[in-house]
Amino acid sequence: SSKAYKAAVTAAGAVCKAVDRVLSGEYKNAFVAARPPGHHAGPNGLVHTDDGRPSVSQGFCIFNQVAIGAAYAKYNYRDRIAKIAIVDFDVHFGDGTNAIIR
């Protein structure tokens, strides 16, 4: 839709805000329920399979919010974070997240 870009930017910002609030101690943990989820968006947008074909399910993902959040945390809190775990519990594989963190 015409508002998808704004929704994706807002979702990515919400993830970064959640990182800030957890790492400031304001929150103990956070869960951002945002749409679109972003886990199909790769480092250059569309993700391709190992044999070069475009991935079938892209799930309307524009930005990979979890990868943005991880990069944000890694950059802004590098003196406090040694490792970042990404747990994708969606029904299907987050190929974009996988392509970014490989």
C-alpha positions as CSV (number, residue, x, y, z in Angstrom):
1,S,0.0,0.0,0.0
2,S,1.0,3.6,-0.2
3,K,1.7,3.6,3.6
4,A,4.0,0.5,3.6
5,Y,7.2,2.5,3.6
6,K,6.2,4.6,6.6
7,A,5.0,1.5,8.5
8,A,8.4,-0.2,7.8
9,V,10.4,2.8,9.0
10,T,8.2,3.1,12.1
11,A,8.7,-0.6,12.8
12,A,12.5,-0.3,12.5
13,G,12.5,2.7,14.7
14,A,10.4,0.8,17.3
15,V,13.0,-1.9,17.4
16,C,15.8,0.6,17.9
17,K,13.8,2.3,20.7
18,A,13.3,-1.1,22.4
19,V,17.1,-1.7,22.2
20,D,17.7,1.6,23.9
21,R,15.1,1.0,26.6
22,V,16.4,-2.5,27.5
23,L,20.1,-1.4,27.5
24,S,19.3,1.7,29.6
25,G,17.7,-0.6,32.2
26,E,14.3,1.1,31.8
27,Y,12.9,-2.3,30.6
28,K,14.1,-5.8,31.5
29,N,13.2,-7.1,28.0
30,A,11.2,-6.1,25.0
31,F,9.1,-7.6,22.2
32,V,8.2,-5.5,19.2
33,A,5.2,-6.8,17.3
34,A,5.6,-5.0,14.1
35,R,4.3,-5.4,10.5
36,P,5.8,-6.0,8.1
37,P,8.1,-8.3,10.0
38,G,11.1,-7.8,7.8
39,H,12.8,-11.2,8.0
40,H,12.6,-11.7,4.3
41,A,14.4,-8.5,3.4
42,G,18.0,-9.2,2.7
43,P,21.1,-7.0,2.5
44,N,20.1,-5.8,-0.9
45,G,16.4,-6.3,-0.7
46,L,15.2,-9.4,-2.5
47,V,16.9,-12.6,-1.4
48,H,18.0,-15.3,-3.9
49,T,18.3,-19.0,-3.3
50,D,21.7,-20.6,-3.5
51,D,21.1,-21.4,-7.2
52,G,20.3,-17.8,-8.0
53,R,16.5,-17.9,-8.1
54,P,14.5,-15.2,-6.3
55,S,13.1,-16.5,-3.0
56,V,9.4,-17.3,-3.3
57,S,8.0,-15.8,-0.1
58,Q,8.9,-12.2,0.6
59,G,6.1,-11.4,3.0
60,F,5.9,-7.7,2.1
61,C,9.2,-7.1,3.9
62,I,10.8,-3.8,3.1
63,F,13.5,-3.5,5.8
64,N,14.8,-6.2,8.0
65,Q,13.9,-4.8,11.4
66,V,15.6,-7.4,13.5
67,A,18.8,-7.0,11.6
68,I,18.6,-3.2,11.9
69,G,18.0,-3.6,15.6
70,A,21.0,-6.0,15.9
71,A,23.3,-3.6,13.9
72,Y,22.0,-0.6,16.0
73,A,22.8,-2.4,19.2
74,K,26.1,-3.6,18.0
75,Y,27.2,-0.1,17.0
76,N,25.7,2.0,19.8
77,Y,26.4,-0.4,22.6
78,R,29.6,-2.1,21.4
79,D,31.2,-1.5,24.7
80,R,28.5,-3.5,26.5
81,I,27.5,-6.2,24.1
82,A,29.7,-9.1,23.1
83,K,27.1,-11.3,21.3
84,I,23.7,-10.9,19.8
85,A,21.2,-13.8,19.4
86,I,18.4,-13.5,16.8
87,V,15.6,-16.0,17.4
88,D,13.1,-16.1,14.5
89,F,10.0,-18.2,15.6
90,D,7.9,-17.5,12.6
91,V,6.3,-20.5,10.8
92,H,8.6,-20.1,7.8
93,F,12.3,-19.4,7.4
94,G,13.6,-15.8,7.7
95,D,15.8,-16.0,4.6
96,G,16.6,-12.3,4.6
97,T,17.9,-12.3,8.2
98,N,20.0,-15.4,7.4
99,A,21.5,-13.7,4.3
100,I,22.4,-10.6,6.3
101,I,24.1,-12.3,9.3
102,R,26.0,-15.0,7.4
